[in-house]
Amino acid sequence: MKPAPFEYHAPTEVAEAVRLLASYGDEGRALAGGQSLVPLLNLRLARPKAIIDLNRIESLAYHRLEGDVLVVGALCRQRDLERDPAVLARCAAIADALPLIGHLGIRNRGTVVGSLAHADPAAEWPLLAMLFDAELVAEGSGGRRSIRAADFFKGAFSTALDPGEILVEARFQLPPEGAGTAFVEVARRHGDFALGAAGAVVAGDDVRLALGGFDSVPLRVAPDPEAAPSAVNPVDDIHAPAAYRRRLAGALARRALELAKERAR
Ligand SMILES: Cc1cc2nc3c(=O)[nH]c(=O)nc-3n(C[C@H](O)[C@H](O)[C@H](O)COP(=O)(O)OP(=O)(O)OC[C@H]3O[C@@H](n4cnc5c(N)ncnc54)[C@H](O)[C@@H]3O)c2cc1C
């Protein structure tokens, strides 16, 4: 299938993109890597009146480590992080997760921030955002605001972004050097969305666990593998029964916590 007709804009400044998006209200959609939006357009599951293409806004194409904070602009491709040895060395959980996201071609175009805005409950970046208490920076016609990851994911494919707002930056608060982190998942085939995933941090007394794919949003739960099956709320679907997913939550929680502990110095 081909998309329904839409108006197309390719601004070069964030302010212009915000103005355009606001002018269409909930009938406008931002386009980043297009790896989720374009299939939705082609299947006509999304029929926006206008697409605001962010790809020419060069000021959004960056990432950097600012002390313990990994700062990622809206046009940073997933592959940009995968190719940055400093990022991979600084955070093992991110290094674990990146190769599990789709395939190389998808990560070449797909953005980190686009994945957060898309809010697929089984996606890797939303889980990492919960694990690392990310701050998500949105810009709309009223200016900029910062939203904690815990307040950002409202449901499957639903976020706290208002119509007309663009997510311009994500700020991941990495644990201190020497902390152990890990990300593990189970998928039916390499590159498929995960049936379930777990991320863990072990930094002295600060032990954290986040789970994804088991609920409509990624969850921060008590770092206890025994408690994990009852901390999630999976449903039966064509991929796996809920009972399997509950057991998987416990198994992945254990694996992620053990690996993070091994890696902690
Ligand atoms: C075959 C295939 C397999 C995949 N497997 C995985 C996987 O295993 N794990 C995984 O996590 N992902 C997977 N993906 C999705 C991929 O990671 C996408 O790149 C990502 O989900 C969306 O990023 P994007 O930049 O492509 O966003 P787009 O597709 O451009 O946009 C997605 C949505 O987010 C909105 N949006 C994007 N950027 C912004 C912004 N800055 N501000 C406001 N709204 C914005 C768009 O309006 C749209 O609604 C897969 C995709 C494909 C095609």
Ligand as a Chemical Component Dictionary entry (heavy atoms), coordinates in Angstrom:
data_LIG
# 
_chem_comp.id                   LIG 
_chem_comp.type                 NON-POLYMER 
_chem_comp.pdbx_formal_charge   0 
_chem_comp.three_letter_code    LIG 
# 
loop_
_chem_comp_atom.comp_id 
_chem_comp_atom.atom_id 
_chem_comp_atom.alt_atom_id 
_chem_comp_atom.type_symbol 
_chem_comp_atom.charge 
_chem_comp_atom.model_Cartn_x 
_chem_comp_atom.model_Cartn_y 
_chem_comp_atom.model_Cartn_z 
_chem_comp_atom.pdbx_ordinal 
LIG C1  C1  C 0 11.661 -4.274 10.764 1  
LIG C2  C2  C 0 11.808 -3.365 11.962 2  
LIG C3  C3  C 0 12.257 -3.908 13.158 3  
LIG C4  C4  C 0 12.399 -3.087 14.276 4  
LIG N1  N1  N 0 12.833 -3.661 15.434 5  
LIG C5  C5  C 0 12.945 -2.882 16.526 6  
LIG C6  C6  C 0 13.368 -3.443 17.761 7  
LIG O1  O1  O 0 13.687 -4.637 17.873 8  
LIG N2  N2  N 0 13.451 -2.612 18.830 9  
LIG C7  C7  C 0 13.123 -1.284 18.760 10 
LIG O2  O2  O 0 13.203 -0.587 19.761 11 
LIG N3  N3  N 0 12.732 -0.729 17.602 12 
LIG C8  C8  C 0 12.633 -1.490 16.484 13 
LIG N4  N4  N 0 12.226 -0.915 15.316 14 
LIG C9  C9  C 0 11.829 0.503  15.326 15 
LIG C10 C10 C 0 13.023 1.411  15.168 16 
LIG O3  O3  O 0 13.887 1.339  16.281 17 
LIG C11 C11 C 0 12.574 2.863  14.971 18 
LIG O4  O4  O 0 13.660 3.535  14.474 19 
LIG C12 C12 C 0 12.118 3.641  16.184 20 
LIG O5  O5  O 0 11.103 3.007  16.887 21 
LIG C13 C13 C 0 11.513 4.991  15.778 22 
LIG O6  O6  O 0 12.510 5.867  15.496 23 
LIG P1  P1  P 0 12.456 6.728  14.153 24 
LIG O7  O7  O 0 13.516 7.761  14.290 25 
LIG O8  O8  O 0 12.522 5.824  12.986 26 
LIG O9  O9  O 0 11.022 7.445  14.286 27 
LIG P2  P2  P 0 9.888  7.691  13.210 28 
LIG O10 O10 O 0 9.475  6.426  12.576 29 
LIG O11 O11 O 0 10.280 8.817  12.311 30 
LIG O12 O12 O 0 8.732  8.225  14.188 31 
LIG C14 C14 C 0 8.079  7.332  15.063 32 
LIG C15 C15 C 0 7.008  8.100  15.859 33 
LIG O13 O13 O 0 7.623  9.024  16.757 34 
LIG C16 C16 C 0 7.294  10.375 16.420 35 
LIG N5  N5  N 0 8.521  11.146 16.543 36 
LIG C17 C17 C 0 9.748  10.814 16.052 37 
LIG N6  N6  N 0 10.655 11.707 16.443 38 
LIG C18 C18 C 0 9.991  12.635 17.173 39 
LIG C19 C19 C 0 10.404 13.792 17.875 40 
LIG N7  N7  N 0 11.681 14.172 17.901 41 
LIG N8  N8  N 0 9.465  14.510 18.552 42 
LIG C20 C20 C 0 8.168  14.098 18.564 43 
LIG N9  N9  N 0 7.726  12.999 17.929 44 
LIG C21 C21 C 0 8.635  12.273 17.238 45 
LIG C22 C22 C 0 6.735  10.336 15.008 46 
LIG O14 O14 O 0 5.810  11.381 14.790 47 
LIG C23 C23 C 0 6.094  8.967  14.977 48 
LIG O15 O15 O 0 4.815  9.034  15.582 49 
LIG C24 C24 C 0 12.091 -1.700 14.185 50 
LIG C25 C25 C 0 11.659 -1.153 12.965 51 
LIG C26 C26 C 0 11.504 -1.978 11.868 52 
LIG C27 C27 C 0 11.047 -1.371 10.561 53 
# 
loop_
_chem_comp_bond.comp_id 
_chem_comp_bond.atom_id_1 
_chem_comp_bond.atom_id_2 
_chem_comp_bond.value_order 
_chem_comp_bond.pdbx_ordinal 
LIG C1  C2  SING 1  
LIG C2  C3  SING 2  
LIG C2  C26 DOUB 3  
LIG C3  C4  DOUB 4  
LIG C4  N1  SING 5  
LIG C4  C24 SING 6  
LIG N1  C5  DOUB 7  
LIG C5  C6  SING 8  
LIG C5  C8  SING 9  
LIG C6  O1  DOUB 10 
LIG C6  N2  SING 11 
LIG N2  C7  SING 12 
LIG C7  O2  DOUB 13 
LIG C7  N3  SING 14 
LIG N3  C8  DOUB 15 
LIG C8  N4  SING 16 
LIG N4  C9  SING 17 
LIG N4  C24 SING 18 
LIG C9  C10 SING 19 
LIG C10 O3  SING 20 
LIG C10 C11 SING 21 
LIG C11 O4  SING 22 
LIG C11 C12 SING 23 
LIG C12 O5  SING 24 
LIG C12 C13 SING 25 
LIG C13 O6  SING 26 
LIG O6  P1  SING 27 
LIG P1  O7  DOUB 28 
LIG P1  O8  SING 29 
LIG P1  O9  SING 30 
LIG O9  P2  SING 31 
LIG P2  O10 DOUB 32 
LIG P2  O11 SING 33 
LIG P2  O12 SING 34 
LIG O12 C14 SING 35 
LIG C14 C15 SING 36 
LIG C15 O13 SING 37 
LIG C15 C23 SING 38 
LIG O13 C16 SING 39 
LIG C16 N5  SING 40 
LIG C16 C22 SING 41 
LIG N5  C17 SING 42 
LIG N5  C21 SING 43 
LIG C17 N6  DOUB 44 
LIG N6  C18 SING 45 
LIG C18 C19 SING 46 
LIG C18 C21 DOUB 47 
LIG C19 N7  SING 48 
LIG C19 N8  DOUB 49 
LIG N8  C20 SING 50 
LIG C20 N9  DOUB 51 
LIG N9  C21 SING 52 
LIG C22 O14 SING 53 
LIG C22 C23 SING 54 
LIG C23 O15 SING 55 
LIG C24 C25 DOUB 56 
LIG C25 C26 SING 57 
LIG C26 C27 SING 58 
# 
